[in-house]
Amino acid sequence: MTDEEISLVKLISKAEDATEPSRDLDAEIALVLGWTFMKMKGDKYPYFRKPGVTNYRVRSELPLFTKSIDAALTLLPKGHWWAIVMRGNEDGFDASVIPPDTEMTWHRGANAALAICIAALKARFV
């Protein structure tokens, strides 16, 4: 396994172990997806920049991947379907992110956004 693959496995494991949304986890997800962490001389605070943005003045708001279903859905690979369910008497949510005409595999998260993050990361990288 490469260092990159080990990092992805650790990131997915952190998301699976998370009990609530986390800005640190949001940042780790963004970095895996190609976002850039920036701190320019004279800047009071560091910031993130979306992939493909080369203008150093352009700053991007880091999405709330682990808190917002809308933000988590931006992690889906193109052409993939998704589903999410809340189990009646159990804690957490189950989500599945799959290419069309493929059997669903469910992944558990503490909240709906985390479940989608886990399923989307596995669909992209595992």
Helices and strands as residue ranges (DSSP letters): H 3-17, H 23-32, E 36-38, E 47-49, H 69-73, E 81-86, E 93-98, E 107-109, H 112-125
